[in-house]
Amino acid sequence: MSTAQPEPWLRGTHTEIDPVRRAVLHALLLTREDILLWGGRLQDDELDASPYGLPSVGFQMRHITHSLDRLLTYAENQPLTSAQLRFLAEEQLPSSSREALFTQFEEGLSQAVERLLKTDPASLSEPRTVGRAHLPTTVAGLLIHCAEHTQRHTGQAVTTAKVLIAMRSAISSV
C-alpha cells in the first residue's frame, strides 16, 4: 500500500470554492508539489541544463509563474505592463541562483493563488481578450487555461528533471 498522499483534487479540500476556481487551485497546488519534488532533487547546475534540447527546469519554473501573471492580468481585464513583457523576454535566461529561482517560483505561485481566489465567481462568464490580437475568451476560459498551461509546463519540467537524474545516475555508475 502506498503512503503517498493523493493529488490535491482527490483530497476533498477547498470545497467552499466554486468548481472552476477549485479545479484551477488544485492544479496550481499540484504544480507546487511536483516542482518542489522533482526540481528539488536537481543540483544547482542542472536547473538550467537542457538535456537533449529539452527546455530547462529553471525556464519552466520561470515560465509557469510569469505566464500565470500574464493570464491573470487578462482575466482582471488589465493590459500587460512593460515589466511583464520584459519578464517574457527574459524567461530563457539562466537563474541567478537556486535560492532565487525557488523563491521567485514560490512567490509567483502564491500570488497567482491569491489572485485566483480574489476572482469573483460571478465574473466567470464575462468576456475578455488575450494578447495584441485581442483574441476572445472569458474569465473562466482564462482561469481554465491557467490550469492546463501550468500543468503542461509542469509535466515538461518533471520530464526534464527525470532525464537529468537518470543521466547523473548513469554517469555515477560508470
SULQUI-V41859 format. One record per residue. RES is the residue in one letter. PHI is phi in degrees with one decimal (none if undefined). D_CENTER is the distance of its C-alpha to the mean C-alpha in Angstrom with 1 decimal. Layout:
RES	PHI	D_CENTER
RES	PHI	D_CENTER
//
This chain:
M	none	30.2
S	-77.9	26.6
T	-95.9	25.7
A	-64.8	22.0
Q	-73.5	20.5
P	-64.4	19.5
E	-59.3	15.9
P	-50.8	15.1
W	-69.4	16.4
L	-102.4	19.6
R	-95.5	20.3
G	70.1	22.0
T	-99.0	20.1
H	59.3	19.5
T	-68.9	22.3
E	-77.6	23.4
I	-96.3	20.5
D	-56.8	21.0
P	-59.1	19.7
V	-66.5	17.2
R	-67.1	15.4
R	-63.5	15.8
A	-63.5	14.2
V	-65.7	11.1
L	-57.7	11.3
H	-61.9	11.9
A	-63.9	8.9
L	-68.5	6.7
L	-65.6	9.5
L	-65.4	9.5
T	-59.0	6.1
R	-55.9	7.7
E	-63.1	10.9
D	-67.1	10.2
I	-65.8	8.7
L	-66.1	11.6
L	-65.3	14.0
W	-85.9	13.7
G	-66.5	12.7
G	-65.4	15.2
R	-82.9	17.9
L	-84.5	17.8
Q	-76.7	20.4
D	-52.0	19.8
D	-69.2	21.0
E	-76.3	18.9
L	-61.8	15.5
D	-108.2	16.4
A	-78.2	18.6
S	-124.9	18.4
P	-64.8	20.6
Y	56.2	22.3
G	81.2	20.5
L	-68.6	17.0
P	-62.3	14.2
S	-68.4	13.7
V	-63.7	11.2
G	-59.4	11.4
F	-58.5	10.7
Q	-59.9	7.6
M	-63.9	6.4
R	-65.5	8.0
H	-64.5	7.0
I	-57.6	3.3
T	-71.3	5.2
H	-69.4	8.2
S	-69.3	7.7
L	-59.9	6.8
D	-59.9	9.9
R	-66.6	11.8
L	-62.8	11.4
L	-69.9	12.3
T	-63.2	15.1
Y	-62.3	16.5
A	-62.1	16.4
E	-82.4	18.4
N	63.8	20.7
Q	-118.2	20.5
P	-78.6	20.6
L	-70.7	18.2
T	-90.7	19.7
S	-63.6	21.0
A	-64.0	18.6
Q	-62.3	15.5
L	-68.7	17.3
R	-65.0	18.2
F	-60.3	14.6
L	-59.4	14.0
A	-69.8	17.0
E	-98.7	16.2
E	-59.9	12.8
Q	-79.3	15.1
L	-69.7	17.2
P	-63.3	17.3
S	-71.7	16.3
S	-73.6	19.2
S	-163.9	18.9
R	-58.6	17.0
E	-59.7	17.4
A	-64.1	16.1
L	-60.8	13.0
F	-70.1	12.2
T	-65.6	13.6
Q	-63.4	11.6
F	-62.9	8.2
E	-63.2	9.9
E	-63.7	11.5
G	-63.7	8.7
L	-68.8	6.9
S	-63.5	10.6
Q	-65.1	11.6
A	-63.4	9.3
V	-61.6	10.8
E	-61.0	14.1
R	-67.1	14.1
L	-58.3	13.3
L	-68.9	16.2
K	-81.6	18.4
T	-67.6	18.2
D	-72.2	21.7
P	-57.5	21.8
A	-68.8	25.0
S	-91.1	23.0
L	-57.0	21.0
S	-91.2	23.6
E	-67.6	24.1
P	-71.6	23.8
R	-142.2	21.4
T	-125.9	21.1
V	-127.6	18.5
G	75.7	19.1
R	-63.5	22.5
A	-81.1	23.9
H	53.1	23.2
L	-68.1	22.2
P	-79.8	22.8
T	-159.7	20.5
T	-131.6	20.3
V	-58.0	18.2
A	-60.6	17.6
G	-58.7	16.7
L	-66.8	14.0
L	-64.7	12.6
I	-63.5	12.8
H	-67.0	11.2
C	-55.1	8.1
A	-67.5	8.2
E	-69.4	9.5
H	-66.2	7.6
T	-62.8	4.1
Q	-66.7	6.8
R	-59.9	8.6
H	-74.6	6.7
T	-64.2	6.3
G	-60.1	9.9
Q	-65.8	10.8
A	-64.1	9.8
V	-63.7	11.8
T	-61.3	14.6
T	-61.6	14.9
A	-60.8	15.2
K	-64.1	17.7
V	-62.7	19.7
L	-62.9	19.9
I	-65.1	21.1
A	-65.4	23.6
M	-64.6	24.8
R	-63.0	25.4
S	-63.8	27.2
A	-65.3	29.3
I	-68.7	30.4
S	-71.3	31.3
S	-89.8	33.4
V	-81.3	35.5
//
